[in-house]
Amino acid sequence: LKSNPSNNEEKEAQTQLTKSDELQRLHSQALSAYQQEDYEAAISLLDEILAVCVWDAELRELRAECYIKEGEPSKAISDLKAAAKLKNDNTEAFYKISRIYYQLGDHELSLSEVRECLKLDQDHKQCFSLYKQVKKLNKQIESAEELIREGRYEDAISKYDSVMKTEPEVPVYSTRAKERICHCLSKNQQATEAIKLCTEVLQLEPSNVNALKDRAEAYLLEDMYEE
């Protein structure tokens, strides 16, 4: 405006300045809500700002943190993926995406994302530590599934026992391992053990289709047709 004053442009400039002031006020409120652990309010405010400041990586990372706290991992991943593209060498975003996938039980996607982090910085301590863990777990699960395809059920059971030892902290891996061990026991005609283990899985996940099918197969072996 100072270099080229005109009525039209002055009106536009005033509008943009007003909008800018409003966005800064919303930003302060969002940070305050985040610090007070009112993540729902923070998300709502960040939604308003990001509707205008679409390319702001840091705001997306902040909203992702709020989504994580609110138990909405898929929305967090969406924001973090955008932040990884918007900011060069964003190792932190790739690390967080990998961790979320890992917690959700998607070890393959977790491995893929943590590799992206290490491509940017091969000495990244957190990413390297996570990479070693996910790679080991991924290899054990792949190996166990290969054994199942070959009909080597005893070996597969042993391999899935190792999976539970490798990752005792994240429940989804123990549940999946038990589900697959139940499948092996059922295929191996060990009906009593299969029924016991499948029941354990179904107490955690009542609508787990695989466990229901494998327990049904085990009941057939025991002539328990009603069950």
C-alpha angles and dihedrals in degrees: 000000000000091000096043115015119195134152095240094051093044090058091049092047093050090050091051092046091051090049090048092052090049092051091050089051091050090048092055090048091049092052091047092050090049092051090049089051092243091138096166091058091044091053092050092052093044090051088060094048095044091052084069103024095048095160099051106122096186093054090050090051090051092050089048089055089052091049090051090052090048092052096248102127098164091057089047090053091051092054094043092051089053090047091050089057096042098051123053117240092003096174091159093061093050090048092052093046090050092049093050092050089048092052089049090054096250097129094166095057089041090056092048093052096045088052088057088055092051091048087062095042119008090188095056101132099204093045093047092050092048091045092056091049096046093043092053093047093044091052092050093050093047090048092049092050091049089053090051090052088052091050092243094138100164091054091046091052090052091049092050089050086058090051090058091050092048093053113024095149103062108066096204091070094051091048092049091046092051090047091054093043088053088053090052093048091050092049089046091056092245091136102166094052091043092053091049095049096041089051088054090053092046092053086061096037111021093184097047100138096197093052091047092052094046093047089049089054090050092049089053090055089054093046089242094144099164091055 
